[in-house]
Amino acid sequence: MALSLDLRVRVLAALDQGLSCRAAAVRFGIAPSTAIRWPGQRRVTGNVAPKPQGGDMGSRRVEERAADILFIWEARKDITLEELRAGLAEMA
């Protein structure tokens, strides 16, 4: 689970006021590496919001087959997962 935006803002404000990353980590109960990483994220992206989590981040197989999945689903919206799997196997 990502740490809250409010916590991120408070940690960065403390760092901006001169607190060291390690001292901020102790004060706010976060890992020192987190207090080191957030200012870098702000510099690079201009944003401190948490990055998206979840999804098929490793293989991207679902995204690669999105058109096929939607094609099969449009033809029959009450399809089961097993039927979808079989349909995808036929298209491969």
C-alpha positions in Angstrom: 0.0 0.0 0.0 1.3 3.4 -0.9 1.9 6.0 1.8 -0.5 8.9 1.9 0.0 12.1 -0.1 -0.4 14.1 3.2 2.6 12.2 4.7 4.6 12.8 1.6 3.9 16.5 1.7 4.8 16.8 5.4 8.1 14.9 5.0 9.1 17.1 2.0 8.2 20.2 3.9 10.4 19.1 6.8 13.2 18.4 4.3 12.8 21.8 2.7 13.1 23.3 6.2 16.5 21.7 6.6 15.8 18.4 8.3 18.1 15.6 7.1 16.5 12.6 5.3 17.4 10.3 8.2 16.0 12.6 10.8 12.8 13.0 8.8 12.5 9.2 8.5 12.7 8.9 12.3 10.3 11.7 12.9 7.7 10.4 10.5 8.2 6.7 10.9 9.3 5.9 7.4 12.3 4.2 5.9 15.4 6.4 5.3 15.4 5.3 1.7 11.9 6.6 1.3 12.9 10.0 2.7 15.8 10.0 0.2 13.7 8.9 -2.8 10.7 11.3 -2.5 12.7 14.6 -3.1 14.2 12.9 -6.2 10.8 12.0 -7.4 9.7 15.6 -6.9 12.7 16.9 -8.8 12.2 14.5 -11.8 8.4 14.5 -12.1 7.4 17.6 -10.3 4.9 15.4 -8.5 5.0 13.4 -5.2 1.8 11.4 -5.7 2.2 7.6 -5.4 2.8 5.7 -8.5 0.0 3.4 -9.8 0.0 -0.1 -8.2 -1.3 -3.5 -9.3 -2.1 -4.8 -12.7 -0.1 -7.1 -14.9 3.1 -5.1 -14.6 5.5 -8.0 -15.2 4.4 -9.5 -18.4 2.0 -7.1 -20.1 0.3 -10.1 -21.6 -3.2 -8.8 -20.8 -2.4 -5.4 -22.5 -0.9 -7.2 -25.5 -4.1 -9.2 -26.0 -6.6 -6.5 -25.2 -8.0 -6.3 -28.7 -8.5 -10.0 -28.8 -10.1 -10.1 -25.4 -12.5 -7.3 -26.3 -13.3 -8.9 -29.6 -14.3 -12.2 -27.9 -16.2 -10.4 -25.1 -18.2 -8.2 -27.5 -19.4 -11.3 -29.3 -20.7 -12.8 -26.1 -20.7 -10.7 -22.9 -21.8 -13.5 -20.6 -18.7 -15.5 -21.4 -16.9 -17.4 -18.6 -13.2 -17.1 -17.9 -12.6 -20.6 -19.2 -14.4 -19.9 -22.4 -12.4 -16.7 -22.9 -9.2 -18.6 -22.3 -10.3 -21.2 -25.0 -11.2 -18.4 -27.4 -7.8 -16.8 -26.9 -6.1 -20.1 -27.5 -7.9 -20.5 -30.8 -6.8 -17.1 -31.9 -3.2 -17.7 -31.2 
